[in-house]
Amino acid sequence: MADLGSGIPRATAWAFRRMPAVGAMKNFWAAIAILSLTQAPCAGQEFKPHPKASITLAQWQAYFDEVKRKHGAAMQDIEAEKLLVFDDGATKTIYAFTKSGHPAHPAWITRKVEQRGDSIGINQIGYFAGDEPSFAQLFRSYAELNAKMEAEFKQRRKDAQSK
């Protein structure tokens, strides 16, 4: 089985596509988590631009515009999930903005992968100017995916070390 680095088989990254939480994003997030451990951090987008999760539509739009200006070349339109996703590989940060038609729109979730000892951790923050219960559901689904990714990464590292 081909290895993506850090002892993680390529099949592990692709396996996240079949998890039931956030559709097509699973593979994308898994690959970022795995590959990001080899990249050096540099200055990037502000991770926590507001003190509270509830924001105005103008604040959502201003941050979306800023992220798109800085990271537009790395934008993915995930139509099935009604998300626009931007990857800042230098800082290991991914921004997922809801599109019109998503129950939580306008909202966004930012996730940053960090190395924690011999494993990974994923910091997450989110903001909404739309429906709070829908946003909370979106936030929880990403938090659940984070936990699965962290556990899978830890298990794969453990398996690789025992070989």
C-alpha positions as CSV (number, residue, x, y, z in Angstrom):
1,M,0.0,0.0,0.0
2,A,1.4,3.4,-1.0
3,D,2.4,5.7,1.9
4,L,1.6,9.4,2.1
5,G,4.4,10.1,4.7
6,S,4.4,9.7,8.4
7,G,3.5,6.0,8.1
8,I,0.0,6.7,6.9
9,P,-1.2,4.5,4.0
10,R,-2.8,6.3,1.0
11,A,-5.9,4.2,1.6
12,T,-6.4,5.8,5.0
13,A,-6.7,9.3,3.5
14,W,-9.2,8.0,0.9
15,A,-11.2,6.1,3.5
16,F,-12.5,9.4,5.0
17,R,-14.5,9.9,1.8
18,R,-16.8,7.1,2.9
19,M,-17.5,8.4,6.5
20,P,-21.0,9.7,7.0
21,A,-20.3,13.2,8.4
22,V,-19.4,15.8,5.8
23,G,-19.5,14.1,2.4
24,A,-16.8,14.9,-0.1
25,M,-14.8,16.9,2.4
26,K,-13.5,13.8,4.3
27,N,-10.8,12.9,1.8
28,F,-9.7,16.6,1.5
29,W,-9.4,17.1,5.2
30,A,-7.6,13.7,5.7
31,A,-5.1,14.5,3.1
32,I,-4.4,18.0,4.6
33,A,-4.0,16.5,8.0
34,I,-1.5,13.9,6.8
35,L,0.5,16.1,4.4
36,S,0.5,19.2,6.6
37,L,2.9,17.6,9.1
38,T,5.8,18.2,6.7
39,Q,5.1,21.8,5.8
40,A,6.5,24.8,7.7
41,P,4.1,27.4,9.1
42,C,4.2,31.0,7.9
43,A,2.0,34.1,8.2
44,G,-1.5,33.6,7.1
45,Q,-5.1,34.5,7.6
46,E,-6.4,35.4,11.1
47,F,-7.7,32.2,12.8
48,K,-10.1,33.9,15.2
49,P,-11.3,37.2,13.7
50,H,-14.2,37.8,16.0
51,P,-14.8,37.3,19.8
52,K,-18.2,35.6,19.4
53,A,-19.5,33.0,17.0
54,S,-22.6,35.1,16.1
55,I,-21.6,37.7,13.6
56,T,-23.3,40.0,11.0
57,L,-23.7,39.3,7.4
58,A,-21.3,42.2,6.7
59,Q,-18.6,40.5,8.9
60,W,-19.2,37.2,7.1
61,Q,-18.8,38.8,3.7
62,A,-15.7,40.8,4.7
63,Y,-13.9,37.7,6.0
64,F,-15.1,35.6,3.0
65,D,-13.7,38.3,0.6
66,E,-10.4,38.4,2.5
67,V,-10.0,34.6,2.5
68,K,-10.9,34.4,-1.2
69,R,-8.4,37.2,-2.1
70,K,-5.6,35.4,-0.2
71,H,-6.4,31.8,-1.0
72,G,-8.7,31.9,-4.0
73,A,-6.2,29.9,-6.1
74,A,-6.8,27.0,-3.7
75,M,-10.6,27.2,-3.7
76,Q,-12.7,24.1,-4.1
77,D,-16.5,24.3,-4.8
78,I,-18.1,21.3,-3.1
79,E,-21.5,21.7,-4.6
80,A,-23.0,18.6,-3.0
81,E,-22.2,20.0,0.4
82,K,-23.0,23.7,-0.6
83,L,-19.5,24.7,0.6
84,L,-16.6,26.7,-0.8
85,V,-13.4,25.5,0.7
86,F,-10.1,27.3,0.8
87,D,-6.8,25.7,1.7
88,D,-3.9,27.6,3.2
89,G,-1.2,24.8,3.0
90,A,1.5,27.0,4.5
91,T,-0.4,27.4,7.8
92,K,-2.3,24.0,7.6
93,T,-5.6,25.8,7.8
94,I,-8.8,25.2,5.8
95,Y,-11.7,27.5,5.6
96,A,-15.2,26.1,4.7
97,F,-17.8,28.7,3.9
98,T,-21.4,27.8,3.4
99,K,-23.0,28.7,0.1
100,S,-26.6,29.8,-0.6
101,G,-28.8,26.8,-0.1
102,H,-26.9,25.4,2.9
103,P,-29.1,25.4,6.0
104,A,-26.4,27.3,8.0
105,H,-25.7,29.9,5.4
106,P,-24.0,32.3,5.9
107,A,-21.5,30.6,8.1
108,W,-18.0,29.3,8.1
109,I,-15.8,26.7,9.9
110,T,-12.0,27.1,10.1
111,R,-9.9,24.1,11.0
112,K,-6.1,24.2,11.6
113,V,-4.1,21.0,11.8
114,E,-1.3,21.0,14.4
115,Q,1.3,18.4,15.3
116,R,1.0,17.3,18.9
117,G,3.8,15.1,19.9
118,D,3.6,12.1,17.6
119,S,0.0,12.8,16.6
120,I,-2.1,15.5,15.3
121,G,-4.7,17.9,16.7
122,I,-7.2,19.9,14.9
123,N,-8.2,23.3,16.2
124,Q,-11.6,24.4,15.0
125,I,-13.6,27.7,15.2
126,G,-16.7,28.8,13.5
127,Y,-18.9,31.8,12.9
128,F,-22.5,32.3,11.7
129,A,-24.8,35.1,10.5
130,G,-27.6,32.7,9.7
131,D,-29.6,30.0,11.6
132,E,-27.8,29.1,14.8
133,P,-29.1,25.5,15.2
134,S,-28.1,24.7,11.6
135,F,-24.7,26.2,12.3
136,A,-24.4,24.2,15.6
137,Q,-25.1,21.0,13.6
138,L,-22.5,21.9,11.0
139,F,-19.9,22.7,13.8
140,R,-20.6,19.4,15.5
141,S,-20.3,17.4,12.3
142,Y,-16.8,18.8,11.8
143,A,-15.9,18.3,15.4
144,E,-16.9,14.6,15.1
145,L,-14.8,14.3,11.9
146,N,-11.9,15.9,13.7
147,A,-12.0,13.3,16.4
148,K,-12.2,10.5,13.9
149,M,-9.3,11.8,12.0
150,E,-7.2,12.3,15.1
151,A,-8.0,8.7,16.3
152,E,-7.2,7.2,12.9
153,F,-4.0,9.1,12.6
154,K,-2.9,8.0,16.1
155,Q,-3.8,4.4,15.3
156,R,-1.9,4.4,12.0
157,R,1.2,5.9,13.7
158,K,0.9,3.2,16.4
159,D,0.5,0.4,13.8
160,A,3.5,1.8,11.8
161,Q,5.7,1.9,14.9
162,S,4.9,-1.7,15.9
163,K,6.0,-3.0,12.4
